Amino acid sequence: MTTRRDLLKQLASSALALPLLSTLDACRTASRGPVLRVALLGLGRYAERVADAMQACTRARITGLISGTPAKLASWGAKYGVPESSRYSYETFDAVRDNPEIDAVYILTPNGLHKDQALRVAKAGKHVLCEKPMAVTAAEGQEMIDACRAAQVQLLVGYRLHLEANTLEVIRMRKAGDFGRMLFFQGQCGYRLAAPPTDWRRNRALAGGGALLDVGIYAINGARYLIGEEPRWVTAEETKMDPGRFGPGLDETINFQLGFPSGAVASCLSTHNMDHLDRFFLDGTRGYAELQPAMSYGPIAGHTQVGPLTREHVTHQTVQLDAMADVILHGKQPEVPIDGEEGLRDLKIIDAIYLAARSGRRVDLT
Ligand code: NDP
């Protein structure tokens, strides 16, 4: 069968490409219902993965591109069939307001830029899809929520694991009582950051922090969705094995603990200086779940006391963009939320972990 991707490849170099693609999309819309039309903002490494995965989406597609690199606008425009009239720079993208082919803008830039860009997207009256971390502080996250609420647009975060099948199976088992009472979560999230000093992940202003905002957030998020409670307190200790590479404001390694209302606790490691750390372990009075890998692009694998987790792997970003379309177009909420409030919960915990690490004190969460 000829897929949309095959057609795009065949048509990319043809002058007929755009009219034909419009017809194709119109047919698809007519046959399958509405499609969320998305502009990608920031065409970097993760955006490449998202764009590729979106070719298999049935309810979302790329209709706009925003970039600071003109050559990318040209090559991505040709590859994904986005006409020049829907390509923008960072200076011009407020004009998406007047583009009826764009419903939502997906922010895929460095963390420190998310908030200001989200405010501009909301002001342009388009839905905001934003990569994790949604922002770099809870105050920024709250500003984004308020701006989207005022503009009456949705704010959704790229929490792809909230839609992942084996993760959802563990959540289903926990809700069914298969693990008994929750006692303990362990989240180990890290990799050796090989990026050069010029990379935004090594720039405090652009990254907003270090490993905690980049990968530690998966352990925080995992603790919350697997235990199924919101933490009441945090403690944290920061260590640096390589202070030469990780300067002030760029956390290399943080061990943190979360305490939950039921008495369950989480013990987590976040690092930019160790490889092979991609593991969640959940322990209850009657059973356990272990996910490894737990946060990377998958297949997410693992087992519980009753055997291996066997749900089929589907590219995370494909499922995520279709789920985002379901929220925006049909008001259909996923089992684990992916909205701005969910992003804000993680940011409040991140603020508290940084405070606990700096002060050496336990920090209570309200
Ligand atoms: P990249 O550095 O690969 O891409 C970022 C892109 O942002 C650049 O290519 C550039 O695109 C644009 N950009 C705009 N301003 C700047 C600037 N001042 N400095 C650098 N880049 C700029 O980063 P990633 O793709 O790895 O990460 C982007 C976001 O995605 C981050 O928030 C990250 O946390 C998140 N992410 C999420 C993942 C997930 O699994 N959910 C995985 C990886 C990243 P252009 O040239 O088009 O302007």
Boltz pocket constraint, residues with backbone or C-beta under 6 A from the ligand:
constraints:
  - pocket:
      binder: B
      contacts: [[A, 41], [A, 42], [A, 43], [A, 44], [A, 45], [A, 46], [A, 47], [A, 66], [A, 67], [A, 68], [A, 69], [A, 72], [A, 107], [A, 108], [A, 109], [A, 110], [A, 111], [A, 113], [A, 131], [A, 132], [A, 133], [A, 158], [A, 160], [A, 200], [A, 206], [A, 213], [A, 214], [A, 295]]
      max_distance: 6.0
